[in-house]
Amino acid sequence: MKVLILGGGITGVTIAKKMGEGTILEKEKAGGFLRSYKLNGFTFDTGGHLFHFKKKENRILFERLMGENSLKLRRKSFVYIMGKMVPYPFQANFYPLSQRVKMECLRDFLNVAHGEKKRAKNFREWLLGTFGEAMCRYFFFPYNRKFWGIDLEKITSEWAKWAIPKPSVEEVIRGARGNTVEGLGYNPSFYYPENGGAYSFFKKYSEGVEIIEGVEINIIETDEKKVNTNKGRFQYDVLFSTIPLVEFTKLIREKDDVIKLASALLIANSVTVFNIGFEGKIPECHWIYFPEEKFPFFRLGFYSNFSEKMAPEGFHSLYLEFSGSERKEAELTEALDMLNSEGIIKGKMVLYQKIFIPHAYPIPTREAELIKDGLSSFFKKRQVYIAGRSGSWEYLSTEASMESGTRAVESFKA
């Protein structure tokens, strides 16, 4: 049986391993979001991608593959708001803010916590019904509008239930009184390679899997089970795709109404990642969120606080992330000036690398769910299976992307 897999990221490799066979076609360098880069002694990733596990077997796999090249870290992150560093998650730790703001946040949270529960129709309603109006006004609404780039009423809320920590009433009260609440969310602790960045795990994980890089797909003939590329034609019996679903549907020669709609209704937010070699002083944390509109970026992270070996001695390795259209060097310079003037970092950039990711986070809209439902019957008839963050158009962690690949293989074998 000829198994063909489109996309050489963590999901594609998982599929090949679970199938026990398969050829992976990759447009760029294998690794997907786990690609790492070495520049003049600095090591950078493709933004912040960490390893945290719900399943014991995945944690054991990581530990076995990485051996001594593994660090286990306890998350230390903040929200920078109103000139204050608020420990993450904001909703349980807003005690550094003024007395007025604290009382507003606590009052509105208690009102919704003890009020009548209503089913949220969208992400905006879920935020209001979960955290109350004040927290939404100060943090959740501005941050998520900046991050997603669209009206929050157009986004569904199912994904938020795992991605956004929901503290108990007791935790919110304790946090409001000045006691930092830790351990909330899906990544209170995480693993990270000591050497080589995130790619070092992918490199170990993908050993023995056939990956052909530099493959540009021209057209996919699902009726003939053929993929035409710049490196020839590949025949298959079963096809798995982990490439962005919106791009995958454009490549399919046979077009039904749902396939035609997909390119118009599947939307994602793009992200520009600036990797920065830095000389100077940085805070002792892993990353910081920036909800306020005056900051054009949404997150600043510190690779060299994951592992000091991500930068030469005396230097630091940083990443700064912007959502939306591709950003220019001038915007990076302005952002660094802002961060220096706020006193968050103190120093200068010695080099940078820009990475533009056009489909960084598929946006979970109701239209996207309807499109995916419509595509499922089209794909099933043709021995086509989709998986992964981009492939199945879902907001997934690294572990969840691996599990998505596993489910795709199980669907084929069922």
C-alpha positions in Angstrom: 0.0 0.0 0.0 1.3 3.4 -0.9 0.8 6.0 1.9 1.4 9.6 1.0 1.6 12.3 3.6 1.5 16.1 2.8 3.4 18.2 5.3 6.6 17.4 7.2 5.7 18.7 10.7 5.1 16.8 13.9 1.6 15.6 12.8 2.9 14.2 9.5 5.7 12.3 11.2 3.2 10.9 13.7 1.0 9.6 10.9 4.0 7.9 9.3 5.0 6.3 12.5 1.5 5.1 13.4 1.0 3.7 9.8 4.4 2.1 9.9 5.0 3.3 6.4 4.6 6.4 4.2 6.4 9.1 2.2 6.1 12.7 3.5 6.2 15.6 1.0 7.4 18.8 2.5 7.5 22.2 0.8 10.2 23.7 3.0 12.5 22.3 5.7 10.9 19.5 7.8 9.8 20.4 11.3 6.8 22.7 10.8 6.3 24.8 13.9 9.2 23.0 15.6 11.9 24.3 13.2 14.9 25.9 14.9 17.6 28.2 13.4 21.2 28.9 14.4 22.6 32.3 13.7 26.0 33.5 14.9 25.9 31.5 18.0 22.2 32.2 18.8 19.5 29.5 18.5 16.0 30.5 17.7 12.7 28.6 17.2 9.6 29.5 15.2 8.2 31.5 18.0 7.4 30.0 21.4 6.7 26.2 21.1 7.0 24.2 24.3 6.4 20.6 25.3 3.7 19.9 27.8 1.8 16.6 28.1 -1.5 15.4 29.3 -0.8 11.8 28.4 1.8 9.9 30.3 3.0 7.9 27.3 3.8 11.2 25.4 5.8 12.5 28.3 7.7 9.2 28.6 8.4 9.3 24.8 9.8 12.8 25.1 12.0 11.9 28.0 13.3 8.7 26.3 14.1 10.5 23.0 15.7 13.5 24.6 17.6 11.8 27.4 19.9 14.2 29.2 19.1 16.9 26.6 15.9 17.9 28.5 14.9 20.5 31.0 11.7 20.6 33.0 10.7 24.2 33.8 7.9 25.7 35.9 6.1 28.4 33.9 6.9 32.0 34.8 5.0 34.4 32.6 3.2 37.7 33.0 0.7 40.1 31.5 2.0 43.6 31.1 -0.9 46.0 31.7 -1.3 49.5 33.2 2.4 49.6 33.6 2.4 46.5 35.9 3.6 43.0 35.6 0.6 40.8 36.4 1.4 37.1 36.9 -0.2 34.9 34.4 -3.1 34.0 34.3 -4.4 37.5 34.7 -7.9 36.3 35.9 -6.4 34.8 39.1 -3.6 37.3 39.8 -4.7 40.9 39.1 -3.6 42.0 42.6 -0.8 44.4 41.3 -3.4 46.7 39.8 -5.2 49.6 41.5 -7.7 49.0 44.2 -10.5 50.3 42.0 -9.6 47.9 39.1 -9.2 45.0 41.5 -12.6 45.6 43.0 -14.3 45.9 39.6 -12.7 42.6 38.4 -13.6 40.8 41.6 -17.2 42.2 41.7 -18.0 41.3 38.1 -16.4 37.9 38.4 -18.5 37.0 41.5 -21.7 38.2 39.8 -21.2 35.8 36.8 -19.9 33.0 39.0 -23.1 33.1 41.2 -25.5 34.2 38.5 -27.6 32.3 36.0 -25.6 30.3 33.6 -26.4 30.8 29.9 -25.1 28.9 26.9 -22.6 31.1 25.1 -23.3 31.6 21.4 -19.7 32.8 20.7 -16.3 33.5 22.1 -17.3 37.0 23.3 -20.3 35.7 25.2 -18.2 32.9 26.7 -15.6 35.4 28.0 -18.3 37.6 29.5 -20.1 34.7 31.1 -16.9 33.2 32.5 -14.9 36.2 33.8 -17.3 39.1 34.0 -17.3 42.5 32.3 -14.4 44.2 34.0 -11.8 41.5 33.3 -13.0 41.4 29.7 -12.7 45.2 29.3 -9.2 45.4 30.8 -7.7 42.2 29.4 -9.6 39.6 27.5 -11.3 41.8 24.9 -8.3 43.9 23.9 -5.8 41.0 23.9 -8.0 38.7 21.9 -9.0 41.4 19.4 -5.3 42.1 18.8 -4.5 38.4 18.6 -7.3 37.1 16.4 -7.9 40.3 14.4 -11.6 39.8 14.0 -14.8 40.5 15.9 -14.9 38.0 18.8 -18.6 37.3 18.2 -17.5 35.5 15.0 -15.4 33.0 16.9 -16.7 29.9 18.5 -15.9 29.1 22.1 -15.3 25.3 22.3 -11.5 25.6 22.0 -11.3 28.2 24.8 -12.4 25.7 27.4 -9.0 24.0 27.3 -6.9 26.9 26.2 -7.9 29.6 28.7 -7.6 28.8 32.5 -10.8 29.2 34.5 -10.0 29.7 38.2 -12.3 28.9 41.0 -14.0 31.6 43.1 -11.6 30.8 45.9 -8.6 31.1 43.6 -9.8 34.5 42.3 -10.4 35.8 45.8 -7.0 34.6 47.0 -5.3 36.1 44.0 -7.1 39.5 44.5 -5.7 39.5 48.1 -2.1 39.3 46.8 -1.4 35.6 46.9 -0.1 34.5 43.5 -2.1 31.6 42.2 0.0 29.1 40.2 -0.6 25.9 38.5 -3.5 27.0 36.3 -3.8 26.2 32.6 -2.5 23.5 30.3 1.2 24.4 30.7 2.0 25.3 34.3 5.2 23.2 33.8 6.8 22.2 30.5 9.8 20.5 29.0 12.3 22.1 26.7 15.5 20.8 25.1 18.7 22.1 26.7 20.5 22.2 23.4 19.3 22.8 19.9 15.9 24.4 20.4 12.5 22.7 19.7 13.8 21.1 16.5 16.1 18.8 18.5 13.0 16.9 19.6 11.6 16.7 16.1 14.9 15.5 14.8 14.9 12.6 17.2 11.2 11.9 16.7 11.4 11.8 12.9 14.4 9.4 12.6 13.7 6.6 10.2 10.8 8.5 8.5 11.1 9.3 4.8 10.7 13.0 4.2 11.3 14.6 0.8 11.9 18.3 1.2 11.5 21.1 -1.4 8.3 19.6 -2.9 5.9 22.1 -4.5 2.5 20.6 -5.1 0.9 21.7 -8.4 -2.4 19.7 -8.3 -4.0 16.8 -6.5 -6.1 14.4 -8.5 -8.2 12.6 -5.9 -10.1 10.6 -8.5 -6.9 9.2 -9.9 -5.1 9.2 -6.5 -2.1 11.2 -7.8 -0.2 14.2 -6.6 1.6 16.3 -9.2 4.6 18.2 -8.0 7.8 19.9 -9.1 9.6 16.6 -8.4 7.3 14.4 -10.4 4.1 12.6 -9.9 3.4 10.6 -6.7 0.8 7.8 -6.8 -1.0 6.8 -3.5 -3.6 4.5 -2.1 -4.3 6.6 0.9 -3.6 10.3 1.3 -3.1 12.2 4.6 -2.8 16.0 4.6 -1.4 18.2 7.3 -0.8 21.3 5.2 -3.1 24.3 5.7 -6.7 23.1 4.9 -7.4 26.3 3.0 -4.4 25.6 0.7 -5.1 21.9 0.4 -8.6 22.5 -1.0 -7.2 24.9 -3.6 -4.9 22.1 -4.9 -7.7 19.5 -5.4 -8.7 19.3 -9.1 -12.2 18.0 -8.5 -14.2 20.9 -7.2 -17.6 20.5 -5.5 -19.5 23.4 -3.9 -17.9 22.8 -0.5 -14.4 22.7 -1.9 -15.1 26.0 -3.7 -16.4 27.6 -0.5 -13.5 26.5 1.6 -11.0 29.1 0.3 -13.4 31.9 1.0 -14.6 30.8 4.5 -11.5 29.3 6.1 -9.6 32.2 7.7 -6.5 32.3 9.9 -4.5 35.0 11.6 -1.0 35.5 10.3 1.9 36.0 12.7 5.3 37.7 12.2 8.0 36.4 14.5 11.1 38.5 15.0 13.9 36.4 16.6 16.3 38.7 18.3 19.9 38.4 19.5 20.0 40.8 22.4 22.7 42.3 24.6 21.6 43.8 27.9 19.1 43.1 30.7 15.9 41.0 30.4 13.3 40.0 33.0 13.5 36.6 34.7 10.5 35.0 33.0 9.6 32.9 30.0 7.2 35.2 28.2 5.0 38.3 28.6 1.5 39.1 27.0 0.7 42.6 25.9 -3.1 43.3 25.7 -3.0 47.1 25.4 -3.5 48.7 22.0 -0.5 51.0 22.3 1.7 47.9 22.0 1.5 46.6 18.4 2.8 43.1 19.3 1.0 40.5 21.5 3.9 38.5 23.1 7.5 38.8 24.0 9.4 35.6 24.9 12.8 34.7 26.0 14.4 31.5 24.5 17.5 31.9 26.6 15.3 31.7 29.8 14.1 28.3 28.6 17.8 27.3 28.2 20.8 29.5 28.6 22.5 27.6 25.8 20.1 29.3 23.3 22.5 32.3 23.2 26.2 33.0 23.5 27.5 33.9 26.9 26.7 37.4 27.9 23.8 37.6 25.3 20.1 36.7 25.2 17.8 35.0 22.6 14.4 36.6 22.3 11.2 36.4 20.2 8.6 39.1 19.5 5.3 38.2 17.9 2.9 40.4 15.9 -0.5 39.3 14.6 -1.9 40.4 11.3 -0.1 41.6 8.2 3.6 41.0 7.6 5.7 43.4 9.6 8.8 45.4 8.6 12.2 46.0 10.4 11.1 49.5 11.3 8.3 48.1 13.3 10.7 45.9 15.2 12.9 48.9 16.0 10.0 50.9 17.3 8.8 47.9 19.4 12.3 47.5 21.0 12.3 51.3 21.7 9.0 50.9 23.5 10.1 47.9 25.5 13.3 49.8 26.6 11.4 52.9 27.5 8.9 50.9 29.6 11.9 49.3 31.4 10.9 45.8 30.4 14.2 45.2 28.7 17.4 47.3 28.8 19.9 46.9 26.0 20.3 46.6 22.3 19.6 44.2 19.4 22.7 42.7 17.9 20.9 40.7 15.1 17.4 39.6 14.1 15.6 37.1 12.0 12.1 37.6 10.6 9.7 34.7 10.1 6.3 35.3 8.5 3.7 32.5 9.1 0.6 33.1 7.0 -1.6 30.4 8.6 -0.3 30.5 12.1 -3.6 30.1 14.0 -6.7 28.9 12.1 -9.6 31.0 13.4 -12.4 28.8 14.8 -15.5 30.3 13.2 -18.9 28.7 12.9 -18.4 28.8 9.1 -15.2 26.8 9.4 -17.0 24.1 11.4 -19.7 23.9 8.7 -17.1 23.7 5.9 -15.2 20.9 7.7 -18.4 19.0 8.2 -19.1 19.3 4.5 -15.6 18.3 3.5 -15.6 15.1 5.6 -17.9 13.2 3.2 -15.9 14.4 0.2 -12.7 13.2 1.7 -13.9 10.0 3.1 -15.1 8.7 -0.3 -11.6 9.4 -1.7 -9.4 7.9 1.0 -8.2 11.4 2.1 -7.6 12.2 5.8 -6.8 15.6 7.3 -4.9 16.2 10.6 -2.9 18.7 12.6 -3.4 22.3 13.5 -3.3 23.6 10.0 -4.6 20.4 8.3 -7.7 20.0 10.4 -8.0 23.8 11.0 -8.0 23.6 14.8 -6.2 25.5 17.6 -3.9 22.6 18.8 -0.8 22.3 21.0 2.1 20.2 19.9 0.8 17.2 21.8 -2.7 17.7 20.5 -1.2 17.8 17.0 0.4 14.4 17.5 -2.9 13.1 18.9 -4.7 14.5 15.8 -2.3 12.4 13.6 -3.1 9.3 15.6 -6.8 9.9 15.3 -6.5 10.3 11.5 -4.7 6.9 11.3 -7.4 5.3 13.5 -10.1 6.7 11.2 -8.4 5.1 8.2 -8.0 1.8 9.9 -11.6 1.7 11.3 
